[in-house]
Structure formats: structure tokens, C-alpha cells
């Protein structure tokens, strides 16, 4: 069994066009994957389960 995954978080504050602006934006995401391999009498068997999520919060503009 192999378990792998990633986590990501980003934040953007202000804007190049709006100098001194108090706007912000955040983004986060995660990905998890499980991979199982087994030899059977009919040959190799492989099962993969992958779950992912990406959420964006627009924040204050």
C-alpha cells in the first residue's frame, strides 16, 4: 500500500494596480492518493483511490 498527498496554501495581499489597497485573497488545496497492488491467480490487481479539494475564499476586496 502506498499513501501520498500534497497540501497547498496561497495568499495575495493588495494589488499592483491599487497601491495601498487592503484587499486580500486566499486559496488552499489538498490531494490524497492511496495505491494498493496485489498479485492474484488471474494476474496483478491494482486499486487507486484519489481525493482532491481546492477551495478559494475571495476575501475582502
C-alpha distance matrix in Angstrom:
0.0 3.8 6.7 10.1 13.6 17.3 20.4 23.9 27.4 30.8 34.4 37.7 41.0 44.3 45.1 47.0 49.5 50.1 50.8 50.8 49.0 46.9 44.4 40.7 37.5 33.9 30.6 27.0 23.6 19.9 16.9 13.3 10.5 7.1 5.8 4.6 6.8 9.1 12.7 15.4 19.1 19.7 17.4 13.9 12.2 10.1 9.7 9.9 11.3 13.4 16.1 18.9 22.2 25.3 28.4 31.7 34.5 37.8 39.3 43.0 45.1
3.8 0.0 3.8 6.6 10.3 13.9 17.2 20.6 24.2 27.4 31.1 34.3 37.6 41.0 41.7 43.4 46.1 46.7 47.4 47.4 45.7 43.8 41.3 37.6 34.4 30.8 27.5 24.0 20.7 17.0 14.0 10.7 8.1 5.7 5.1 6.5 8.9 12.0 15.4 18.3 22.0 22.2 19.5 15.8 14.2 11.4 10.7 9.6 10.6 11.7 14.3 16.5 19.8 22.6 25.8 29.0 31.8 35.0 36.5 40.2 42.1
6.7 3.8 0.0 3.8 7.1 10.8 13.8 17.3 20.8 24.2 27.8 31.1 34.3 37.7 38.6 40.6 43.2 43.6 44.2 44.1 42.3 40.3 37.9 34.1 31.0 27.3 24.1 20.5 17.3 13.5 10.8 7.4 5.8 4.6 6.5 8.9 12.0 15.2 18.7 21.4 25.1 25.1 22.6 18.9 16.9 13.7 12.1 10.0 9.7 9.9 11.6 13.6 16.6 19.4 22.4 25.6 28.3 31.6 32.9 36.6 38.7
10.1 6.6 3.8 0.0 3.8 7.3 10.7 14.0 17.6 20.9 24.5 27.7 31.1 34.4 35.2 37.0 39.6 40.2 40.8 40.8 39.1 37.2 34.8 31.1 27.9 24.4 21.1 17.7 14.5 11.0 8.3 5.9 5.3 6.6 8.5 11.7 14.6 18.0 21.4 24.2 27.9 27.5 24.9 21.1 19.2 15.7 14.1 11.3 10.7 9.5 10.8 11.8 14.6 16.9 20.0 23.0 25.7 28.9 30.3 33.9 35.8
13.6 10.3 7.1 3.8 0.0 3.8 7.0 10.3 14.0 17.2 20.9 24.1 27.4 30.8 31.6 33.5 36.1 36.6 37.2 37.2 35.4 33.5 31.1 27.3 24.2 20.6 17.4 13.9 10.8 7.3 5.2 4.2 6.0 8.7 11.4 14.8 17.8 21.4 24.8 27.4 31.0 30.5 27.9 24.1 22.0 18.4 16.3 13.0 11.6 9.2 9.3 9.2 11.5 13.5 16.4 19.3 22.0 25.1 26.5 30.1 32.0
17.3 13.9 10.8 7.3 3.8 0.0 3.8 6.7 10.4 13.6 17.2 20.4 23.8 27.1 27.9 29.8 32.5 32.9 33.5 33.5 31.8 30.0 27.6 23.9 20.8 17.3 14.2 10.9 8.2 5.6 5.3 6.8 9.2 12.4 15.0 18.5 21.4 25.0 28.4 31.0 34.6 33.9 31.2 27.5 25.5 21.7 19.7 16.2 14.6 11.6 10.9 9.4 10.6 11.6 14.3 16.7 19.3 22.2 23.5 27.0 28.8
20.4 17.2 13.8 10.7 7.0 3.8 0.0 3.8 7.0 10.5 14.0 17.4 20.6 24.0 25.2 27.4 30.0 30.1 30.6 30.4 28.6 26.6 24.3 20.5 17.6 14.0 11.2 7.7 5.9 4.4 6.6 8.9 12.1 15.3 18.2 21.7 24.8 28.3 31.8 34.3 38.0 37.2 34.7 31.0 28.8 25.0 22.7 19.1 17.0 13.9 12.1 9.9 9.7 9.9 11.9 14.0 16.2 19.2 20.1 23.6 25.6
23.9 20.6 17.3 14.0 10.3 6.7 3.8 0.0 3.8 6.9 10.5 13.8 17.1 20.4 21.5 23.6 26.2 26.4 27.0 26.9 25.1 23.3 21.0 17.2 14.4 10.9 8.2 5.5 5.1 6.2 9.0 12.0 15.1 18.6 21.3 24.9 27.9 31.5 34.9 37.4 41.0 40.1 37.5 33.8 31.6 27.9 25.5 21.9 19.8 16.3 14.4 11.4 10.3 9.1 10.5 11.7 13.9 16.4 17.4 20.7 22.4
27.4 24.2 20.8 17.6 14.0 10.4 7.0 3.8 0.0 3.8 7.0 10.6 13.6 17.1 18.5 20.9 23.5 23.3 23.8 23.4 21.6 19.7 17.5 13.7 11.1 7.6 5.8 4.3 6.5 8.9 12.2 15.3 18.6 22.0 24.9 28.5 31.6 35.2 38.6 41.0 44.6 43.7 41.2 37.5 35.2 31.5 29.0 25.3 23.0 19.5 17.1 13.9 11.9 9.8 9.9 10.0 11.4 13.7 14.2 17.3 19.1
30.8 27.4 24.2 20.9 17.2 13.6 10.5 6.9 3.8 0.0 3.8 6.9 10.2 13.6 14.8 17.1 19.8 19.7 20.1 20.0 18.3 16.7 14.4 10.8 8.4 5.7 5.1 6.2 9.1 12.1 15.2 18.6 21.7 25.3 28.0 31.7 34.6 38.3 41.6 44.0 47.6 46.5 43.9 40.3 38.1 34.3 31.9 28.2 25.9 22.3 19.9 16.5 14.2 11.3 10.8 9.6 10.6 11.9 12.4 15.1 16.4
34.4 31.1 27.8 24.5 20.9 17.2 14.0 10.5 7.0 3.8 0.0 3.8 6.6 10.1 11.9 14.6 17.2 16.6 16.9 16.4 14.7 12.9 10.9 7.3 5.8 4.5 6.4 8.7 12.2 15.4 18.7 22.0 25.3 28.8 31.7 35.3 38.3 42.0 45.3 47.7 51.3 50.1 47.6 44.0 41.8 38.0 35.5 31.7 29.4 25.7 23.1 19.6 17.0 13.8 12.4 10.2 9.9 10.4 10.0 12.1 13.4
37.7 34.3 31.1 27.7 24.1 20.4 17.4 13.8 10.6 6.9 3.8 0.0 3.8 6.7 8.1 10.9 13.3 12.8 13.3 13.3 11.5 10.6 8.4 5.5 5.2 6.4 8.8 11.9 15.2 18.6 21.7 25.2 28.4 32.0 34.7 38.4 41.3 45.0 48.2 50.6 54.1 52.8 50.3 46.7 44.5 40.7 38.3 34.5 32.2 28.5 26.0 22.4 19.6 16.2 14.6 11.7 11.1 10.2 9.9 11.0 11.2
41.0 37.6 34.3 31.1 27.4 23.8 20.6 17.1 13.6 10.2 6.6 3.8 0.0 3.8 6.7 9.8 12.1 10.7 10.6 9.8 8.3 7.1 6.0 4.3 6.5 8.7 11.9 14.9 18.5 21.8 25.1 28.6 31.8 35.4 38.2 41.8 44.8 48.5 51.8 54.1 57.7 56.4 53.9 50.4 48.1 44.3 41.9 38.1 35.7 32.0 29.3 25.7 22.8 19.4 17.4 14.3 12.8 11.3 9.9 9.8 9.9
44.3 41.0 37.7 34.4 30.8 27.1 24.0 20.4 17.1 13.6 10.1 6.7 3.8 0.0 3.8 7.1 8.7 6.9 7.0 6.8 5.1 5.6 5.0 5.9 8.6 11.7 14.8 18.1 21.6 25.1 28.3 31.8 35.0 38.6 41.3 45.0 47.9 51.6 54.9 57.2 60.7 59.3 56.8 53.2 51.0 47.2 44.8 41.0 38.7 34.9 32.3 28.6 25.6 22.1 20.0 16.5 14.9 12.5 11.3 10.1 8.8
45.1 41.7 38.6 35.2 31.6 27.9 25.2 21.5 18.5 14.8 11.9 8.1 6.7 3.8 0.0 3.8 5.4 5.1 6.3 8.1 6.8 8.7 7.6 8.5 10.2 13.4 15.9 19.4 22.5 26.1 29.0 32.7 35.6 39.3 41.8 45.5 48.3 52.0 55.1 57.4 60.8 59.2 56.7 53.2 51.1 47.4 45.1 41.3 39.1 35.3 32.9 29.1 26.4 22.7 20.9 17.4 16.4 13.7 13.4 12.3 10.1
47.0 43.4 40.6 37.0 33.5 29.8 27.4 23.6 20.9 17.1 14.6 10.9 9.8 7.1 3.8 0.0 3.8 5.6 6.0 9.0 9.1 11.8 11.3 12.2 13.7 16.6 18.8 22.2 25.1 28.5 31.2 34.8 37.6 41.3 43.6 47.4 49.9 53.7 56.7 59.1 62.4 60.8 58.1 54.7 52.8 49.0 47.0 43.2 41.3 37.5 35.3 31.5 29.0 25.3 23.9 20.5 19.9 17.2 17.1 16.1 13.7
49.5 46.1 43.2 39.6 36.1 32.5 30.0 26.2 23.5 19.8 17.2 13.3 12.1 8.7 5.4 3.8 0.0 3.8 6.0 9.4 9.0 12.2 11.6 13.4 15.1 18.4 20.6 24.2 27.1 30.7 33.4 37.1 39.8 43.6 45.9 49.7 52.3 56.0 59.0 61.3 64.6 62.7 60.2 56.8 54.8 51.1 49.0 45.2 43.2 39.4 37.1 33.3 30.6 26.8 25.2 21.6 20.8 17.6 17.7 16.1 13.0
50.1 46.7 43.6 40.2 36.6 32.9 30.1 26.4 23.3 19.7 16.6 12.8 10.7 6.9 5.1 5.6 3.8 0.0 3.8 6.3 5.4 9.0 9.0 11.6 14.0 17.6 20.4 24.0 27.2 30.8 33.8 37.5 40.4 44.1 46.7 50.4 53.2 56.9 60.0 62.2 65.6 64.0 61.5 58.1 55.9 52.2 49.8 46.0 43.8 40.0 37.4 33.7 30.7 27.0 24.9 21.2 19.7 16.5 15.9 13.7 10.7
50.8 47.4 44.2 40.8 37.2 33.5 30.6 27.0 23.8 20.1 16.9 13.3 10.6 7.0 6.3 6.0 6.0 3.8 0.0 3.8 5.5 9.0 10.3 12.6 15.5 18.7 21.6 25.0 28.3 31.8 34.9 38.5 41.5 45.2 47.7 51.5 54.2 58.0 61.1 63.5 66.9 65.4 62.8 59.3 57.3 53.5 51.2 47.4 45.2 41.4 38.9 35.2 32.3 28.7 26.7 23.2 21.6 18.7 17.6 15.4 13.1
50.8 47.4 44.1 40.8 37.2 33.5 30.4 26.9 23.4 20.0 16.4 13.3 9.8 6.8 8.1 9.0 9.4 6.3 3.8 0.0 3.8 6.5 9.0 11.6 15.0 18.1 21.4 24.7 28.2 31.7 34.9 38.4 41.6 45.2 48.0 51.6 54.6 58.2 61.5 63.9 67.4 66.0 63.5 60.0 57.8 54.0 51.6 47.8 45.4 41.7 39.0 35.3 32.3 28.8 26.5 23.0 20.9 18.3 16.4 13.9 12.3
49.0 45.7 42.3 39.1 35.4 31.8 28.6 25.1 21.6 18.3 14.7 11.5 8.3 5.1 6.8 9.1 9.0 5.4 5.5 3.8 0.0 3.8 5.6 8.7 12.2 15.5 18.9 22.3 25.9 29.5 32.8 36.3 39.5 43.1 46.0 49.6 52.6 56.3 59.5 61.8 65.3 63.8 61.5 57.9 55.6 51.8 49.3 45.5 43.0 39.3 36.4 32.8 29.6 26.1 23.5 20.0 17.7 14.9 13.0 10.4 8.6
46.9 43.8 40.3 37.2 33.5 30.0 26.6 23.3 19.7 16.7 12.9 10.6 7.1 5.6 8.7 11.8 12.2 9.0 9.0 6.5 3.8 0.0 3.8 6.6 10.4 13.4 17.1 20.2 23.9 27.4 30.9 34.2 37.6 41.1 44.2 47.7 50.9 54.4 57.8 60.0 63.6 62.3 60.0 56.4 54.0 50.2 47.5 43.8 41.1 37.5 34.5 30.9 27.6 24.3 21.5 18.1 15.4 13.0 10.5 7.8 7.4
44.4 41.3 37.9 34.8 31.1 27.6 24.3 21.0 17.5 14.4 10.9 8.4 6.0 5.0 7.6 11.3 11.6 9.0 10.3 9.0 5.6 3.8 0.0 3.8 7.1 10.6 14.1 17.5 21.1 24.7 28.0 31.5 34.8 38.4 41.4 44.9 48.1 51.6 55.0 57.1 60.6 59.2 56.9 53.5 51.0 47.2 44.5 40.7 38.0 34.4 31.4 27.8 24.4 21.0 18.2 14.7 12.2 9.5 7.5 5.2 4.4
40.7 37.6 34.1 31.1 27.3 23.9 20.5 17.2 13.7 10.8 7.3 5.5 4.3 5.9 8.5 12.2 13.4 11.6 12.6 11.6 8.7 6.6 3.8 0.0 3.8 6.9 10.5 13.8 17.4 21.0 24.4 27.8 31.2 34.7 37.7 41.3 44.4 48.0 51.4 53.5 57.0 55.7 53.4 49.9 47.4 43.7 41.0 37.2 34.5 30.9 27.9 24.3 21.1 17.7 15.0 11.7 9.4 7.5 5.7 5.6 6.5
37.5 34.4 31.0 27.9 24.2 20.8 17.6 14.4 11.1 8.4 5.8 5.2 6.5 8.6 10.2 13.7 15.1 14.0 15.5 15.0 12.2 10.4 7.1 3.8 0.0 3.8 7.0 10.5 14.0 17.7 21.0 24.5 27.8 31.3 34.3 37.9 41.0 44.6 47.9 50.0 53.5 52.1 49.8 46.4 43.8 40.1 37.4 33.6 30.9 27.3 24.3 20.7 17.5 14.0 11.4 8.1 6.4 5.1 5.0 7.1 8.1
33.9 30.8 27.3 24.4 20.6 17.3 14.0 10.9 7.6 5.7 4.5 6.4 8.7 11.7 13.4 16.6 18.4 17.6 18.7 18.1 15.5 13.4 10.6 6.9 3.8 0.0 3.8 6.9 10.5 14.1 17.5 20.9 24.3 27.8 30.9 34.4 37.6 41.1 44.5 46.6 50.2 48.9 46.7 43.2 40.6 36.9 34.1 30.4 27.7 24.1 21.1 17.6 14.4 11.1 8.8 6.2 5.5 6.6 6.8 9.9 11.6
30.6 27.5 24.1 21.1 17.4 14.2 11.2 8.2 5.8 5.1 6.4 8.8 11.9 14.8 15.9 18.8 20.6 20.4 21.6 21.4 18.9 17.1 14.1 10.5 7.0 3.8 0.0 3.8 7.0 10.7 14.0 17.5 20.8 24.4 27.3 30.9 34.0 37.6 41.0 43.0 46.6 45.2 43.0 39.5 36.9 33.2 30.5 26.7 24.1 20.4 17.6 13.9 10.9 7.6 6.1 4.5 6.2 8.2 9.7 13.1 14.6
27.0 24.0 20.5 17.7 13.9 10.9 7.7 5.5 4.3 6.2 8.7 11.9 14.9 18.1 19.4 22.2 24.2 24.0 25.0 24.7 22.3 20.2 17.5 13.8 10.5 6.9 3.8 0.0 3.8 7.2 10.7 14.0 17.4 20.9 24.0 27.5 30.8 34.3 37.7 39.8 43.4 42.3 40.0 36.5 33.9 30.2 27.4 23.7 21.0 17.5 14.6 11.2 8.4 6.0 5.6 6.5 8.6 11.5 12.7 16.2 18.2
23.6 20.7 17.3 14.5 10.8 8.2 5.9 5.1 6.5 9.1 12.2 15.2 18.5 21.6 22.5 25.1 27.1 27.2 28.3 28.2 25.9 23.9 21.1 17.4 14.0 10.5 7.0 3.8 0.0 3.8 7.0 10.5 13.8 17.3 20.4 23.9 27.1 30.6 34.0 36.1 39.7 38.5 36.3 32.8 30.2 26.4 23.6 19.9 17.3 13.7 11.0 7.6 5.4 4.2 6.1 8.6 11.3 14.4 16.0 19.7 21.5
19.9 17.0 13.5 11.0 7.3 5.6 4.4 6.2 8.9 12.1 15.4 18.6 21.8 25.1 26.1 28.5 30.7 30.8 31.8 31.7 29.5 27.4 24.7 21.0 17.7 14.1 10.7 7.2 3.8 0.0 3.8 6.8 10.3 13.7 16.9 20.3 23.6 27.1 30.6 32.7 36.4 35.4 33.2 29.6 27.0 23.2 20.5 16.8 14.2 10.9 8.4 5.8 5.4 6.7 9.2 12.1 14.8 18.0 19.5 23.2 25.2
16.9 14.0 10.8 8.3 5.2 5.3 6.6 9.0 12.2 15.2 18.7 21.7 25.1 28.3 29.0 31.2 33.4 33.8 34.9 34.9 32.8 30.9 28.0 24.4 21.0 17.5 14.0 10.7 7.0 3.8 0.0 3.8 6.8 10.4 13.4 16.9 20.1 23.6 27.0 29.1 32.7 31.7 29.4 25.8 23.3 19.5 16.9 13.2 10.8 7.4 5.8 4.3 6.4 8.7 11.9 15.0 18.0 21.1 22.9 26.6 28.4
13.3 10.7 7.4 5.9 4.2 6.8 8.9 12.0 15.3 18.6 22.0 25.2 28.6 31.8 32.7 34.8 37.1 37.5 38.5 38.4 36.3 34.2 31.5 27.8 24.5 20.9 17.5 14.0 10.5 6.8 3.8 0.0 3.8 6.9 10.2 13.6 17.0 20.4 23.9 26.0 29.7 28.9 26.7 23.1 20.5 16.8 14.1 10.7 8.3 5.8 5.3 6.4 9.2 12.1 15.1 18.4 21.3 24.5 26.2 29.9 31.9
10.5 8.1 5.8 5.3 6.0 9.2 12.1 15.1 18.6 21.7 25.3 28.4 31.8 35.0 35.6 37.6 39.8 40.4 41.5 41.6 39.5 37.6 34.8 31.2 27.8 24.3 20.8 17.4 13.8 10.3 6.8 3.8 0.0 3.8 6.6 10.1 13.3 16.8 20.3 22.4 26.1 25.2 23.0 19.3 16.8 13.1 10.6 7.2 5.7 4.3 6.4 8.5 12.0 15.0 18.3 21.6 24.6 27.7 29.6 33.3 35.1
7.1 5.7 4.6 6.6 8.7 12.4 15.3 18.6 22.0 25.3 28.8 32.0 35.4 38.6 39.3 41.3 43.6 44.1 45.2 45.2 43.1 41.1 38.4 34.7 31.3 27.8 24.4 20.9 17.3 13.7 10.4 6.9 3.8 0.0 3.8 6.7 10.2 13.5 17.1 19.2 22.9 22.4 20.3 16.7 14.0 10.6 8.2 5.7 5.2 6.5 9.0 11.9 15.3 18.5 21.6 25.1 28.0 31.2 33.0 36.8 38.7
5.8 5.1 6.5 8.5 11.4 15.0 18.2 21.3 24.9 28.0 31.7 34.7 38.2 41.3 41.8 43.6 45.9 46.7 47.7 48.0 46.0 44.2 41.4 37.7 34.3 30.9 27.3 24.0 20.4 16.9 13.4 10.2 6.6 3.8 0.0 3.8 6.7 10.3 13.7 16.1 19.7 19.2 16.7 13.1 10.8 7.3 5.9 4.6 6.6 8.6 11.9 14.7 18.4 21.4 24.7 28.1 31.2 34.3 36.2 39.9 41.7
4.6 6.5 8.9 11.7 14.8 18.5 21.7 24.9 28.5 31.7 35.3 38.4 41.8 45.0 45.5 47.4 49.7 50.4 51.5 51.6 49.6 47.7 44.9 41.3 37.9 34.4 30.9 27.5 23.9 20.3 16.9 13.6 10.1 6.7 3.8 0.0 3.8 6.8 10.5 12.7 16.4 16.3 14.2 10.6 8.3 5.7 5.3 6.5 8.8 11.7 14.9 18.0 21.6 24.8 28.1 31.5 34.5 37.7 39.6 43.4 45.2
6.8 8.9 12.0 14.6 17.8 21.4 24.8 27.9 31.6 34.6 38.3 41.3 44.8 47.9 48.3 49.9 52.3 53.2 54.2 54.6 52.6 50.9 48.1 44.4 41.0 37.6 34.0 30.8 27.1 23.6 20.1 17.0 13.3 10.2 6.7 3.8 0.0 3.8 7.0 9.7 13.4 13.3 10.7 7.1 5.7 4.5 6.5 8.8 11.9 14.7 18.2 21.2 24.9 28.0 31.4 34.7 37.8 40.9 42.9 46.7 48.3
9.1 12.0 15.2 18.0 21.4 25.0 28.3 31.5 35.2 38.3 42.0 45.0 48.5 51.6 52.0 53.7 56.0 56.9 58.0 58.2 56.3 54.4 51.6 48.0 44.6 41.1 37.6 34.3 30.6 27.1 23.6 20.4 16.8 13.5 10.3 6.8 3.8 0.0 3.8 6.3 10.0 10.7 8.7 5.9 5.2 6.5 8.9 11.9 14.8 18.0 21.4 24.6 28.2 31.4 34.7 38.2 41.2 44.4 46.3 50.1 51.9
12.7 15.4 18.7 21.4 24.8 28.4 31.8 34.9 38.6 41.6 45.3 48.2 51.8 54.9 55.1 56.7 59.0 60.0 61.1 61.5 59.5 57.8 55.0 51.4 47.9 44.5 41.0 37.7 34.0 30.6 27.0 23.9 20.3 17.1 13.7 10.5 7.0 3.8 0.0 3.8 7.0 8.0 5.9 4.4 6.0 8.7 11.8 15.0 18.1 21.3 24.8 27.9 31.6 34.8 38.1 41.5 44.7 47.7 49.8 53.5 55.2
15.4 18.3 21.4 24.2 27.4 31.0 34.3 37.4 41.0 44.0 47.7 50.6 54.1 57.2 57.4 59.1 61.3 62.2 63.5 63.9 61.8 60.0 57.1 53.5 50.0 46.6 43.0 39.8 36.1 32.7 29.1 26.0 22.4 19.2 16.1 12.7 9.7 6.3 3.8 0.0 3.8 5.3 5.1 5.8 6.7 10.2 12.8 16.5 19.4 22.9 26.2 29.6 33.2 36.5 39.8 43.2 46.3 49.4 51.6 55.4 57.0
19.1 22.0 25.1 27.9 31.0 34.6 38.0 41.0 44.6 47.6 51.3 54.1 57.7 60.7 60.8 62.4 64.6 65.6 66.9 67.4 65.3 63.6 60.6 57.0 53.5 50.2 46.6 43.4 39.7 36.4 32.7 29.7 26.1 22.9 19.7 16.4 13.4 10.0 7.0 3.8 0.0 3.8 5.6 8.2 9.7 13.5 16.2 19.9 22.9 26.3 29.7 33.0 36.7 39.9 43.2 46.6 49.8 52.8 55.1 58.9 60.4
19.7 22.2 25.1 27.5 30.5 33.9 37.2 40.1 43.7 46.5 50.1 52.8 56.4 59.3 59.2 60.8 62.7 64.0 65.4 66.0 63.8 62.3 59.2 55.7 52.1 48.9 45.2 42.3 38.5 35.4 31.7 28.9 25.2 22.4 19.2 16.3 13.3 10.7 8.0 5.3 3.8 0.0 3.8 7.0 8.5 12.2 15.0 18.6 21.7 25.0 28.5 31.7 35.3 38.4 41.8 45.1 48.4 51.3 53.7 57.5 58.9
17.4 19.5 22.6 24.9 27.9 31.2 34.7 37.5 41.2 43.9 47.6 50.3 53.9 56.8 56.7 58.1 60.2 61.5 62.8 63.5 61.5 60.0 56.9 53.4 49.8 46.7 43.0 40.0 36.3 33.2 29.4 26.7 23.0 20.3 16.7 14.2 10.7 8.7 5.9 5.1 5.6 3.8 0.0 3.8 6.5 10.0 13.4 16.6 20.1 23.1 26.7 29.8 33.5 36.5 40.0 43.2 46.5 49.4 51.8 55.5 56.8
13.9 15.8 18.9 21.1 24.1 27.5 31.0 33.8 37.5 40.3 44.0 46.7 50.4 53.2 53.2 54.7 56.8 58.1 59.3 60.0 57.9 56.4 53.5 49.9 46.4 43.2 39.5 36.5 32.8 29.6 25.8 23.1 19.3 16.7 13.1 10.6 7.1 5.9 4.4 5.8 8.2 7.0 3.8 0.0 3.8 6.6 10.3 13.3 16.9 19.8 23.4 26.4 30.1 33.1 36.6 39.8 43.2 46.0 48.4 52.1 53.5
12.2 14.2 16.9 19.2 22.0 25.5 28.8 31.6 35.2 38.1 41.8 44.5 48.1 51.0 51.1 52.8 54.8 55.9 57.3 57.8 55.6 54.0 51.0 47.4 43.8 40.6 36.9 33.9 30.2 27.0 23.3 20.5 16.8 14.0 10.8 8.3 5.7 5.2 6.0 6.7 9.7 8.5 6.5 3.8 0.0 3.8 6.9 10.3 13.6 16.8 20.3 23.5 27.2 30.3 33.7 37.1 40.3 43.3 45.6 49.3 50.8
10.1 11.4 13.7 15.7 18.4 21.7 25.0 27.9 31.5 34.3 38.0 40.7 44.3 47.2 47.4 49.0 51.1 52.2 53.5 54.0 51.8 50.2 47.2 43.7 40.1 36.9 33.2 30.2 26.4 23.2 19.5 16.8 13.1 10.6 7.3 5.7 4.5 6.5 8.7 10.2 13.5 12.2 10.0 6.6 3.8 0.0 3.8 6.7 10.2 13.2 16.8 19.9 23.6 26.7 30.1 33.4 36.7 39.6 41.9 45.6 47.1
9.7 10.7 12.1 14.1 16.3 19.7 22.7 25.5 29.0 31.9 35.5 38.3 41.9 44.8 45.1 47.0 49.0 49.8 51.2 51.6 49.3 47.5 44.5 41.0 37.4 34.1 30.5 27.4 23.6 20.5 16.9 14.1 10.6 8.2 5.9 5.3 6.5 8.9 11.8 12.8 16.2 15.0 13.4 10.3 6.9 3.8 0.0 3.8 6.8 10.1 13.5 16.8 20.4 23.7 27.0 30.4 33.6 36.6 38.9 42.6 44.2
9.9 9.6 10.0 11.3 13.0 16.2 19.1 21.9 25.3 28.2 31.7 34.5 38.1 41.0 41.3 43.2 45.2 46.0 47.4 47.8 45.5 43.8 40.7 37.2 33.6 30.4 26.7 23.7 19.9 16.8 13.2 10.7 7.2 5.7 4.6 6.5 8.8 11.9 15.0 16.5 19.9 18.6 16.6 13.3 10.3 6.7 3.8 0.0 3.8 6.5 10.1 13.2 16.9 20.0 23.4 26.8 30.0 33.0 35.3 39.0 40.6
11.3 10.6 9.7 10.7 11.6 14.6 17.0 19.8 23.0 25.9 29.4 32.2 35.7 38.7 39.1 41.3 43.2 43.8 45.2 45.4 43.0 41.1 38.0 34.5 30.9 27.7 24.1 21.0 17.3 14.2 10.8 8.3 5.7 5.2 6.6 8.8 11.9 14.8 18.1 19.4 22.9 21.7 20.1 16.9 13.6 10.2 6.8 3.8 0.0 3.8 6.8 10.3 13.8 17.2 20.4 23.9 27.0 30.1 32.2 36.0 37.7
13.4 11.7 9.9 9.5 9.2 11.6 13.9 16.3 19.5 22.3 25.7 28.5 32.0 34.9 35.3 37.5 39.4 40.0 41.4 41.7 39.3 37.5 34.4 30.9 27.3 24.1 20.4 17.5 13.7 10.9 7.4 5.8 4.3 6.5 8.6 11.7 14.7 18.0 21.3 22.9 26.3 25.0 23.1 19.8 16.8 13.2 10.1 6.5 3.8 0.0 3.8 6.7 10.4 13.6 16.9 20.4 23.5 26.6 28.8 32.6 34.2
16.1 14.3 11.6 10.8 9.3 10.9 12.1 14.4 17.1 19.9 23.1 26.0 29.3 32.3 32.9 35.3 37.1 37.4 38.9 39.0 36.4 34.5 31.4 27.9 24.3 21.1 17.6 14.6 11.0 8.4 5.8 5.3 6.4 9.0 11.9 14.9 18.2 21.4 24.8 26.2 29.7 28.5 26.7 23.4 20.3 16.8 13.5 10.1 6.8 3.8 0.0 3.8 7.0 10.6 13.6 17.2 20.2 23.3 25.5 29.2 31.0
18.9 16.5 13.6 11.8 9.2 9.4 9.9 11.4 13.9 16.5 19.6 22.4 25.7 28.6 29.1 31.5 33.3 33.7 35.2 35.3 32.8 30.9 27.8 24.3 20.7 17.6 13.9 11.2 7.6 5.8 4.3 6.4 8.5 11.9 14.7 18.0 21.2 24.6 27.9 29.6 33.0 31.7 29.8 26.4 23.5 19.9 16.8 13.2 10.3 6.7 3.8 0.0 3.8 6.9 10.2 13.6 16.8 19.9 22.1 25.8 27.5
22.2 19.8 16.6 14.6 11.5 10.6 9.7 10.3 11.9 14.2 17.0 19.6 22.8 25.6 26.4 29.0 30.6 30.7 32.3 32.3 29.6 27.6 24.4 21.1 17.5 14.4 10.9 8.4 5.4 5.4 6.4 9.2 12.0 15.3 18.4 21.6 24.9 28.2 31.6 33.2 36.7 35.3 33.5 30.1 27.2 23.6 20.4 16.9 13.8 10.4 7.0 3.8 0.0 3.8 6.6 10.1 13.2 16.3 18.5 22.2 24.0
25.3 22.6 19.4 16.9 13.5 11.6 9.9 9.1 9.8 11.3 13.8 16.2 19.4 22.1 22.7 25.3 26.8 27.0 28.7 28.8 26.1 24.3 21.0 17.7 14.0 11.1 7.6 6.0 4.2 6.7 8.7 12.1 15.0 18.5 21.4 24.8 28.0 31.4 34.8 36.5 39.9 38.4 36.5 33.1 30.3 26.7 23.7 20.0 17.2 13.6 10.6 6.9 3.8 0.0 3.8 6.7 10.2 13.0 15.4 19.1 20.5
28.4 25.8 22.4 20.0 16.4 14.3 11.9 10.5 9.9 10.8 12.4 14.6 17.4 20.0 20.9 23.9 25.2 24.9 26.7 26.5 23.5 21.5 18.2 15.0 11.4 8.8 6.1 5.6 6.1 9.2 11.9 15.1 18.3 21.6 24.7 28.1 31.4 34.7 38.1 39.8 43.2 41.8 40.0 36.6 33.7 30.1 27.0 23.4 20.4 16.9 13.6 10.2 6.6 3.8 0.0 3.8 6.6 9.8 12.0 15.7 17.5
31.7 29.0 25.6 23.0 19.3 16.7 14.0 11.7 10.0 9.6 10.2 11.7 14.3 16.5 17.4 20.5 21.6 21.2 23.2 23.0 20.0 18.1 14.7 11.7 8.1 6.2 4.5 6.5 8.6 12.1 15.0 18.4 21.6 25.1 28.1 31.5 34.7 38.2 41.5 43.2 46.6 45.1 43.2 39.8 37.1 33.4 30.4 26.8 23.9 20.4 17.2 13.6 10.1 6.7 3.8 0.0 3.8 6.2 8.8 12.4 13.9
34.5 31.8 28.3 25.7 22.0 19.3 16.2 13.9 11.4 10.6 9.9 11.1 12.8 14.9 16.4 19.9 20.8 19.7 21.6 20.9 17.7 15.4 12.2 9.4 6.4 5.5 6.2 8.6 11.3 14.8 18.0 21.3 24.6 28.0 31.2 34.5 37.8 41.2 44.7 46.3 49.8 48.4 46.5 43.2 40.3 36.7 33.6 30.0 27.0 23.5 20.2 16.8 13.2 10.2 6.6 3.8 0.0 3.8 5.4 9.1 11.2
37.8 35.0 31.6 28.9 25.1 22.2 19.2 16.4 13.7 11.9 10.4 10.2 11.3 12.5 13.7 17.2 17.6 16.5 18.7 18.3 14.9 13.0 9.5 7.5 5.1 6.6 8.2 11.5 14.4 18.0 21.1 24.5 27.7 31.2 34.3 37.7 40.9 44.4 47.7 49.4 52.8 51.3 49.4 46.0 43.3 39.6 36.6 33.0 30.1 26.6 23.3 19.9 16.3 13.0 9.8 6.2 3.8 0.0 3.8 6.6 7.8
39.3 36.5 32.9 30.3 26.5 23.5 20.1 17.4 14.2 12.4 10.0 9.9 9.9 11.3 13.4 17.1 17.7 15.9 17.6 16.4 13.0 10.5 7.5 5.7 5.0 6.8 9.7 12.7 16.0 19.5 22.9 26.2 29.6 33.0 36.2 39.6 42.9 46.3 49.8 51.6 55.1 53.7 51.8 48.4 45.6 41.9 38.9 35.3 32.2 28.8 25.5 22.1 18.5 15.4 12.0 8.8 5.4 3.8 0.0 3.8 6.6
43.0 40.2 36.6 33.9 30.1 27.0 23.6 20.7 17.3 15.1 12.1 11.0 9.8 10.1 12.3 16.1 16.1 13.7 15.4 13.9 10.4 7.8 5.2 5.6 7.1 9.9 13.1 16.2 19.7 23.2 26.6 29.9 33.3 36.8 39.9 43.4 46.7 50.1 53.5 55.4 58.9 57.5 55.5 52.1 49.3 45.6 42.6 39.0 36.0 32.6 29.2 25.8 22.2 19.1 15.7 12.4 9.1 6.6 3.8 0.0 3.8
45.1 42.1 38.7 35.8 32.0 28.8 25.6 22.4 19.1 16.4 13.4 11.2 9.9 8.8 10.1 13.7 13.0 10.7 13.1 12.3 8.6 7.4 4.4 6.5 8.1 11.6 14.6 18.2 21.5 25.2 28.4 31.9 35.1 38.7 41.7 45.2 48.3 51.9 55.2 57.0 60.4 58.9 56.8 53.5 50.8 47.1 44.2 40.6 37.7 34.2 31.0 27.5 24.0 20.5 17.5 13.9 11.2 7.8 6.6 3.8 0.0
